[in-house]
C-alpha cells in the first residue's frame, strides 16, 4: 500500500467513526446531514487521488519486482489453476542442476524428468504424464500477474519491450534466453512453461523479442558478444518458426498458417467442466448461432457410446472434465474442442469473432498470425545477413514475399479497404473486421495504399479509452467493448510506422489515460480495460470473468506508449510504399 493509499484509508476510517458517533443522535435530520458530509468527503478524496502518470509509473517500477519469478522462490512453483501439489519437470537430457536439490527440499516440491527428449512440439502428450507441473527454466522471468504464475509466450514480448524501455536489460535478456531454452528443450516457445502446454505455442513473437534485445546496446558487453549470442539463437529461432509451416498449422492450401493445438478434448488446465457446460448452455439458448458444436449424447454413456464419443466428442473414460461436460442431453463436438484449444494458442481466449466461444479458430487463416509470421520471416532475413549467411537471407526474403502475396490474395479486401480473417474451410472471409487488421502495419507487410485504407477504418475500433477489439459486443473479453495493451500497442506502432503520427499519439494518449484512471481508482494495473468507459470497469458474461491484477504486458505497453508520447523513443523508420523485401 502506498503512503497516499494509507493516508486515504486513515482519513476514511476516521470519517466512518465520526459518522457512527453522530448517527447515534435521535435527530434524523442530523443523520442526513452527516451522510451528505460523508459523500462530499469521498468525492474530495477521489479528486485528490485522480489520474496521475507519476503514480502509474511508480506502480510499474514496483510491479517488475513483484512479478519476477525464479526457482529459488517457492511461490514460483505454485499453480492455482490446477490446485495440485507442486511438481517441477526437467528436460529428459538434462542432469539435475546442483542448486535445484536444495530448492526441492526447501520448497517441498517433487522433482521429475520428462519421459523423452523433445524434438518438436507435440512429441510428448501431456495427458499421458502422471501429474502436471512446472517446466524448468534456467533464468528469472516476469509473469503476467494474478493466477498466471508462469512465463507466457506472447505476453513475454510486451514485457520485454517494457523491460528494455525501463533499462532492466539483464532481466529482458533472461526472458529471451528462457524462450530460446523452451525451443531447444520443449519443442518451441510454449503457451507457458507448464506441462499441460506442451501441445501448443502462442502468437510467434520470438524474432521480435530477439530484435528488441539486440537493438539495445546495454544487452551485451560488446558487439562481438551480441554476435556470438545471435549465432546460437538464430538456429533456435528457425526451429521455432518451423512450428507454423508444418501440416498441422497450415490453413488448407492457402499458403498461410492457422492456430492449432496438438491435443484433443478439454484442455488439461481446466479444473472442472463449468466452462464447457456454460458453452453448451449458451448454444442451446442460441440455436441459430450454433455451428454444429453440439453432439446429442447420454450423461452416463455405456461402453459402446463412450467409444463412439471418443471420436465424436472426447474421451469420457479418461477425462473427468470431458465426462462432466454434459448438459440437457448434449456434449460438445470433437471439432469444437479443437477450436477451443486453437483459441488458447491464439491468445484471444475468449472471443466470438472466430465462432461462438471461438470454437472455429482452427478454421481460419488469421490476419494476426500471418502478419506476425511475415515479421518473423523478415527478422530471420535480417539475422541471417548479420551472420554472413546471404543464401539463407535470400530464402527468408522469398518466404516472406510468398506470405505477403498469399495475404494479399486471401486476407486483403481492396473494395472494403481492410484485412479480414479467412475461413478456409467454408471458403469465405470472417463476417466482421477485427483489431488484427492493423497487424500488417506493425509487420510492415502493407503497402502505403493498404495502410492508408486500414487507417480510414479507425472509427470501427476507436473509443474514448483506446481501441476496442471490434464493434460486435458478445460478452466475451476479446470483443467489444474491451481493449488490451498488446493490440493497442501493435496498432499504434503500425500507424506510427506508416506516418500516421497524429492518430498514433491520440490513441496512445487515450489508452495511457485509461490505465492512469484505473490506477487512481483502485491502485492497480489490469490485464484488460473497458474502451467505451475508458476505465477498468469490466463485466464479462461469456467465458472468463476476472480482470487480473498485475499486469505484465500492460506495464510494458504503458512505458512504450509514454516513450512515443514524450519523444523518448528512437524514431520509427518510415515504411516505403513498396515494402517488398529486396
C-alpha positions in Angstrom: 0.0 0.0 0.0 1.4 3.4 -1.0 1.7 6.3 1.5 -1.2 8.1 -0.3 -3.4 5.0 -0.1 -2.6 4.6 3.6 -3.3 8.2 4.3 -6.6 8.0 2.4 -7.6 4.8 4.3 -6.7 6.5 7.6 -8.9 9.5 6.8 -11.7 7.2 5.5 -11.7 5.2 8.7 -11.7 8.4 10.8 -14.7 9.7 8.8 -16.6 6.5 9.3 -16.0 6.6 13.0 -17.4 10.2 13.2 -20.4 9.2 11.2 -21.2 6.2 13.5 -21.0 8.6 16.5 -23.2 11.2 15.0 -25.7 8.7 13.8 -26.5 7.7 17.4 -28.2 11.1 17.7 -32.0 10.9 17.7 -32.3 13.6 15.1 -33.0 12.2 11.6 -32.0 15.5 10.0 -28.6 15.2 11.5 -28.3 11.7 10.0 -29.0 13.1 6.6 -26.5 16.0 7.1 -23.8 13.6 8.2 -24.4 11.4 5.1 -24.1 14.4 2.9 -20.8 15.4 4.5 -19.6 11.8 4.0 -20.4 11.9 0.3 -18.7 15.3 0.0 -15.6 13.9 1.8 -15.5 10.8 -0.5 -15.8 13.0 -3.6 -13.0 15.2 -2.4 -10.8 12.2 -1.6 -11.3 10.8 -5.1 -10.4 14.1 -6.7 -7.2 14.3 -4.6 -6.2 10.9 -5.9 -7.1 11.4 -9.5 -5.2 10.0 -12.5 -1.5 10.7 -12.3 1.1 9.3 -14.7 3.7 9.6 -12.0 1.7 7.2 -9.7 1.3 4.8 -12.6 5.0 4.8 -13.3 5.7 4.2 -9.6 3.4 1.2 -9.6 5.2 -0.2 -12.6 8.6 0.3 -11.0 7.4 -1.8 -8.0 5.5 -4.3 -10.1 8.5 -5.5 -12.1 9.9 -6.9 -8.8 6.7 -8.4 -7.5 6.0 -10.1 -10.9 9.6 -11.6 -11.2 9.9 -15.3 -10.5 12.9 -17.6 -10.1 13.2 -21.1 -8.9 14.8 -20.2 -5.6 11.4 -18.6 -4.8 9.0 -21.3 -3.7 6.0 -19.2 -4.7 7.1 -19.6 -8.4 6.3 -23.3 -8.2 2.7 -23.0 -7.2 -0.2 -23.3 -9.8 -3.6 -22.3 -8.6 -5.1 -23.2 -11.9 -4.9 -27.0 -11.2 -4.6 -27.0 -7.4 -2.2 -30.0 -7.3 1.0 -30.5 -5.3 3.9 -28.6 -6.9 5.9 -30.6 -9.3 9.0 -29.4 -11.3 9.9 -31.2 -14.6 13.4 -31.2 -16.1 14.2 -31.9 -19.8 15.0 -35.6 -20.3 18.6 -34.9 -21.4 19.4 -32.5 -18.6 21.1 -33.6 -15.4 19.8 -32.2 -12.1 21.4 -28.8 -11.5 23.0 -28.9 -8.1 21.2 -25.7 -6.9 17.9 -27.4 -7.5 18.5 -30.1 -4.9 18.3 -27.6 -2.1 15.3 -25.8 -3.6 13.4 -29.0 -3.9 13.9 -29.8 -0.3 13.2 -26.3 1.0 10.1 -25.8 -1.1 8.7 -29.3 -0.7 8.4 -29.7 -4.5 8.5 -33.1 -6.3 11.2 -33.2 -9.0 10.6 -35.3 -12.1 12.2 -35.7 -15.5 10.2 -35.6 -18.8 9.9 -39.2 -20.3 11.7 -38.4 -23.6 13.8 -35.9 -25.5 11.5 -33.5 -27.3 12.4 -32.7 -30.9 9.3 -30.8 -31.9 6.1 -29.5 -30.3 3.7 -32.4 -29.6 6.3 -35.1 -29.2 5.0 -35.6 -25.6 1.3 -35.9 -25.0 0.9 -34.1 -21.6 -2.3 -36.1 -20.9 0.0 -39.2 -20.6 2.1 -37.6 -17.8 1.4 -39.0 -14.3 0.9 -35.4 -12.9 1.1 -31.9 -14.4 3.8 -29.5 -13.3 6.1 -26.5 -14.0 8.7 -26.8 -16.7 12.2 -25.8 -15.6 13.6 -22.6 -17.0 17.2 -21.5 -16.2 16.7 -17.8 -15.7 14.4 -15.4 -13.8 11.3 -14.3 -15.7 8.3 -11.9 -15.3 4.9 -13.4 -15.0 1.7 -11.6 -16.1 0.1 -11.5 -12.6 -2.7 -13.0 -10.6 -3.1 -16.7 -11.2 -0.8 -16.5 -14.3 2.2 -17.6 -12.3 4.4 -18.8 -15.2 6.2 -17.3 -18.2 3.8 -16.9 -21.1 4.6 -16.9 -24.8 3.2 -13.7 -26.3 3.0 -11.8 -23.0 6.8 -12.0 -22.8 7.3 -9.9 -25.9 5.5 -6.9 -24.5 7.1 -7.4 -21.1 10.5 -7.5 -22.8 9.7 -4.2 -24.6 8.8 -2.7 -21.2 11.9 -4.0 -19.5 14.2 -2.7 -22.3 12.4 0.7 -22.1 12.9 0.7 -18.3 16.6 -0.2 -18.7 16.2 -3.6 -16.9 18.4 -5.1 -19.6 19.5 -8.2 -17.8 16.0 -9.4 -17.0 14.9 -8.7 -20.6 17.7 -10.9 -21.9 16.9 -13.5 -19.4 13.3 -13.6 -20.7 14.5 -14.1 -24.3 17.0 -16.7 -23.2 14.3 -18.6 -21.5 12.2 -18.6 -24.6 15.1 -20.0 -26.6 15.6 -22.6 -23.9 11.9 -23.7 -24.4 12.6 -24.1 -28.1 15.7 -26.2 -27.5 14.3 -28.5 -24.8 10.5 -28.3 -25.1 10.0 -28.0 -28.9 9.0 -24.4 -29.2 8.0 -21.2 -27.4 5.1 -22.6 -25.3 1.8 -21.1 -24.3 3.6 -21.1 -20.9 6.1 -23.3 -19.1 3.7 -25.8 -17.7 3.5 -29.4 -18.9 -0.1 -29.1 -19.9 1.0 -26.5 -22.5 3.4 -28.9 -24.3 0.8 -29.3 -27.1 0.7 -25.7 -28.2 2.6 -22.5 -28.7 1.3 -18.9 -28.7 1.5 -15.9 -31.2 5.0 -16.0 -32.6 7.0 -13.1 -31.3 10.4 -14.8 -30.8 12.1 -12.9 -33.7 10.8 -9.6 -32.4 11.9 -10.4 -28.9 15.4 -11.1 -30.1 15.4 -7.9 -32.1 14.4 -6.0 -29.0 17.4 -7.1 -27.0 19.8 -6.9 -30.0 18.6 -3.3 -30.5 19.6 -2.3 -27.0 23.4 -1.7 -26.7 23.2 -2.4 -23.0 22.1 -6.0 -23.6 25.6 -7.2 -24.4 29.2 -6.4 -23.2 30.3 -5.8 -26.8 29.3 -6.1 -30.4 31.2 -9.4 -30.6 29.2 -10.7 -27.6 26.0 -9.9 -29.3 27.1 -11.5 -32.5 28.0 -14.7 -30.6 24.7 -14.7 -28.9 22.8 -14.3 -32.2 24.9 -17.2 -33.8 23.5 -19.5 -31.1 20.0 -18.1 -31.0 19.4 -18.0 -34.8 19.0 -21.7 -35.4 16.6 -22.0 -32.5 14.6 -19.1 -33.9 14.4 -21.0 -37.2 13.4 -24.2 -35.4 10.6 -22.3 -33.6 9.4 -20.9 -37.0 9.1 -24.4 -38.3 6.1 -25.0 -36.0 4.0 -22.7 -38.2 4.8 -24.4 -41.5 4.1 -28.0 -40.6 0.9 -29.6 -41.8 -1.0 -29.2 -38.5 -0.6 -25.4 -38.7 -1.3 -25.0 -42.4 -4.5 -23.2 -43.4 -5.5 -25.6 -46.1 -3.9 -24.8 -49.5 -3.8 -21.0 -48.9 -0.1 -20.9 -48.2 -1.0 -19.3 -44.9 -1.0 -20.5 -41.3 -3.6 -21.2 -38.7 -3.6 -21.7 -34.9 -3.8 -25.3 -33.8 -3.2 -27.3 -30.6 -1.8 -30.8 -31.0 -4.0 -32.2 -28.2 -7.7 -33.2 -28.2 -10.7 -32.9 -25.9 -11.0 -30.4 -23.0 -7.7 -28.6 -22.1 -5.8 -30.2 -19.2 -5.7 -26.9 -17.2 -9.5 -26.9 -16.8 -10.1 -27.8 -13.2 -13.7 -28.7 -13.8 -16.3 -28.7 -16.6 -18.1 -25.5 -15.6 -16.7 -23.5 -18.6 -17.7 -26.2 -21.1 -21.2 -26.6 -19.6 -21.6 -22.8 -20.0 -20.8 -23.1 -23.7 -23.4 -25.9 -24.1 -26.0 -23.7 -22.2 -25.3 -20.7 -24.4 -25.6 -22.8 -27.6 -28.9 -24.3 -26.5 -30.2 -20.8 -25.8 -29.0 -19.6 -29.2 -29.7 -22.5 -31.6 -29.5 -20.3 -34.8 -25.9 -19.3 -33.8 -24.7 -22.9 -33.2 -22.2 -24.0 -35.9 -22.8 -27.7 -35.2 -20.8 -27.7 -32.0 -23.3 -29.9 -30.2 -23.5 -33.7 -30.1 -26.6 -35.5 -28.7 -25.3 -37.9 -26.0 -26.1 -39.6 -22.7 -24.9 -38.2 -19.4 -23.7 -41.6 -18.4 -22.8 -43.4 -21.7 -22.3 -47.2 -21.8 -19.1 -48.6 -23.3 -20.3 -48.6 -26.9 -21.4 -45.0 -26.7 -18.2 -44.0 -24.9 -16.2 -45.5 -27.7 -18.2 -43.5 -30.2 -17.9 -40.3 -28.2 -14.1 -40.7 -28.2 -14.1 -39.7 -31.9 -17.2 -37.5 -32.0 -16.6 -35.6 -28.8 -14.0 -36.5 -26.2 -12.9 -39.5 -24.1 -15.3 -39.7 -21.2 -13.4 -42.7 -19.7 -10.1 -40.9 -19.3 -11.1 -37.3 -18.7 -13.4 -36.3 -15.8 -13.8 -32.9 -17.3 -14.9 -34.5 -20.6 -17.3 -36.8 -18.7 -18.8 -33.9 -16.8 -19.1 -31.6 -19.8 -22.8 -32.6 -20.4 -26.0 -30.6 -20.2 -29.6 -31.2 -21.2 -28.7 -34.2 -23.4 -25.8 -32.7 -25.2 -22.0 -32.7 -25.3 -19.5 -30.7 -27.4 -18.1 -31.9 -30.6 -14.5 -33.0 -31.2 -14.1 -30.2 -33.7 -15.3 -27.7 -31.1 -12.6 -28.9 -28.7 -10.0 -28.5 -31.5 -11.2 -24.9 -32.0 -11.2 -24.3 -28.2 -7.6 -25.4 -28.0 -6.6 -23.3 -31.1 -8.3 -20.3 -29.5 -6.0 -20.7 -26.5 -2.9 -20.8 -28.7 -4.1 -17.6 -30.4 -4.1 -15.8 -27.1 -7.6 -14.5 -27.8 -9.4 -16.5 -25.2 -12.4 -16.0 -25.2 -13.9 -14.3 -28.3 -16.8 -14.7 -30.6 -15.0 -13.4 -33.7 -13.9 -17.0 -34.7 -17.3 -18.5 -34.0 -19.2 -18.7 -30.7 -16.6 -19.1 -27.9 -14.0 -19.1 -30.8 -14.9 -22.7 -31.5 -13.9 -22.4 -35.1 -10.5 -20.7 -34.6 -8.6 -23.6 -36.3 -10.7 -23.0 -39.5 -9.2 -19.6 -40.1 -6.1 -18.2 -41.9 -5.8 -15.4 -39.4 -4.6 -11.9 -40.3 -2.9 -11.5 -37.0 -1.0 -14.8 -37.1 0.2 -14.4 -40.7 1.3 -10.8 -40.1 3.4 -11.9 -37.1 4.9 -14.7 -39.3 5.7 -12.2 -42.0 7.5 -10.0 -39.5 9.2 -13.2 -38.0 10.5 -14.1 -41.5 11.9 -10.6 -42.2 13.6 -10.8 -38.8 15.2 -14.1 -39.8 16.3 -12.5 -43.0 18.0 -9.7 -41.1 19.6 -12.1 -38.6 21.0 -14.2 -41.5 22.5 -11.1 -43.1 24.1 -10.1 -39.7 25.6 -13.6 -39.5 27.0 -13.5 -43.0 24.5 -16.0 -44.5 23.3 -14.4 -47.7 21.8 -17.5 -49.2 19.7 -18.0 -46.0 18.7 -14.4 -46.0 17.5 -14.7 -49.6 15.5 -17.8 -48.6 13.7 -15.8 -45.8 13.1 -12.9 -48.2 11.4 -15.3 -50.6 9.4 -17.0 -47.8 8.2 -13.6 -46.5 7.3 -12.4 -50.0 5.3 -15.6 -50.7 3.4 -15.0 -47.4 2.7 -11.4 -48.4 1.3 -12.5 -51.7 -1.0 -15.1 -50.0 -2.2 -12.4 -47.5 -3.0 -10.1 -50.4 -4.9 -12.8 -52.1 -6.9 -14.2 -49.2 -6.9 -11.6 -46.4 -6.9 -8.2 -48.2 -10.2 -6.8 -49.5 -9.4 -3.9 -51.8 -13.1 -2.9 -52.2 -13.6 -2.6 -48.5 -10.0 -1.4 -47.8 -9.4 -3.8 -44.9 -7.8 -7.0 -44.0 -10.2 -9.8 -42.9 -9.6 -13.3 -41.5 -10.3 -16.1 -44.0 -12.3 -19.2 -43.1 -10.6 -21.6 -45.5 -13.0 -24.5 -44.5 -16.1 -22.5 -45.6 -14.1 -20.6 -48.3 -15.2 -17.1 -47.1 -14.0 -14.2 -45.0 -15.0 -13.5 -41.5 -18.3 -11.7 -41.0 -16.8 -8.7 -39.3 -13.4 -6.9 -39.1 -11.2 -7.4 -36.1 -8.4 -5.3 -34.4 -5.8 -7.5 -36.1 -6.5 -5.6 -39.3 -3.8 -3.3 -38.0 -1.2 -6.0 -37.5 0.1 -5.8 -41.2 1.1 -2.2 -40.4 3.2 -3.3 -37.4 4.6 -6.1 -39.5 5.4 -3.8 -42.4 3.7 -6.0 -44.9 1.0 -3.5 -46.0 1.7 -1.1 -48.9 1.3 2.6 -48.3 -2.1 2.4 -50.0 -3.3 -0.5 -47.9 -2.1 1.1 -44.7 -4.0 4.3 -45.6 -7.2 2.4 -46.3 -6.9 0.5 -43.0 -6.3 3.7 -41.2 -9.5 5.1 -42.6 -11.4 2.3 -40.6 -10.2 3.5 -37.2 -13.7 4.6 -36.3 -14.8 0.9 -36.2 -12.4 0.4 -33.2 -11.7 3.7 -31.6 -13.4 4.6 -28.4 -12.9 7.1 -25.6 -10.4 4.8 -23.9 -8.4 3.5 -26.8 -9.0 0.7 -29.4 -11.7 -1.9 -28.8 -11.3 -5.4 -30.3 -14.2 -4.9 -32.7 -17.7 -3.4 -32.8 -19.5 -6.6 -32.0 -20.4 -6.9 -28.3 -20.7 -10.5 -27.3 -19.9 -10.5 -23.6 -16.5 -12.2 -24.2 -13.4 -10.5 -23.1 -11.7 -10.3 -26.5 -14.6 -8.5 -28.1 -16.3 -5.1 -27.9 -16.1 -3.0 -25.6 -12.9 -4.4 -24.3 -9.4 -3.4 -25.2 -6.0 -4.8 -24.4 -2.4 -3.5 -24.1 -0.9 -5.7 -26.8 -3.4 -5.0 -29.5 -3.4 -1.2 -28.8 0.4 -1.2 -29.0 0.6 -3.1 -32.3 -2.0 -0.8 -33.9 -0.3 2.4 -32.5 3.2 1.2 -33.6 1.9 0.3 -37.0 0.1 3.6 -37.6 3.2 5.5 -36.5 5.5 3.4 -38.8 3.4 4.5 -41.8 3.4 8.1 -40.9 0.0 8.4 -39.2 1.7 10.1 -36.2 -1.3 12.1 -35.0 -3.5 9.0 -34.9 -0.9 7.0 -33.1 -0.4 9.7 -30.5 -4.1 10.3 -30.0 -4.7 6.6 -29.4 -1.6 6.2 -27.2 -2.8 9.2 -25.1 -6.3 7.6 -24.7 -5.0 4.2 -23.6 -2.5 5.7 -21.2 -5.2 7.8 -19.7 -7.4 4.7 -19.3 -4.6 3.0 -17.3 -4.0 6.1 -15.2 -7.7 6.2 -14.3 -7.5 2.6 -13.3 -4.5 3.1 -11.0 -6.3 6.2 -9.5 -9.5 4.1 -8.9 -8.0 1.1 -7.1 -4.2 1.4 -7.2 -3.7 -1.5 -9.7 -2.9 -2.1 -13.3 -5.1 -4.7 -15.0 -4.9 -7.1 -17.9 -7.8 -5.5 -19.9 -9.9 -2.4 -19.9 -13.3 -1.1 -21.0 -12.6 1.1 -24.0 -16.1 2.7 -24.1 -15.9 3.8 -20.5 -12.2 4.4 -20.5 -11.6 2.5 -17.3 -11.1 -0.9 -15.7 -14.8 -1.5 -15.2 -15.0 -4.8 -17.0 -18.0 -7.1 -16.7 -17.7 -10.4 -18.7 -20.7 -12.6 -19.3 -19.2 -15.2 -21.7 -16.1 -17.1 -20.7 -13.5 -15.8 -18.2 -14.8 -13.2 -15.8 -11.8 -12.0 -13.9 -9.8 -8.8 -14.6 -6.5 -10.0 -13.3 -4.2 -7.6 -11.4 -0.5 -7.2 -12.4 -0.1 -6.9 -15.2 3.0 -7.6 -17.1 2.1 -6.6 -20.7 0.1 -3.6 -19.6 3.1 -2.3 -17.7 5.4 -2.8 -20.7 3.0 -1.2 -23.2 2.4 1.8 -21.0 6.1 2.5 -20.9 6.3 2.2 -24.7 3.3 4.5 -25.3 4.8 7.0 -22.9 8.1 6.9 -25.0 6.0 7.6 -28.1 4.1 10.4 -26.5 7.1 12.2 -25.0 9.6 11.6 -27.7 12.0 9.4 -25.7 11.9 6.5 -28.2 14.2 6.0 -31.1 12.3 7.5 -34.2 10.3 4.8 -36.0 11.7 4.4 -39.6 9.2 5.2 -42.3 7.9 2.2 -44.3 8.5 2.6 -48.0 5.5 2.5 -50.4 6.9 -0.7 -51.9 7.9 -2.6 -48.9 8.6 -5.9 -50.5 11.9 -7.3 -49.4 14.6 -7.0 -52.0 
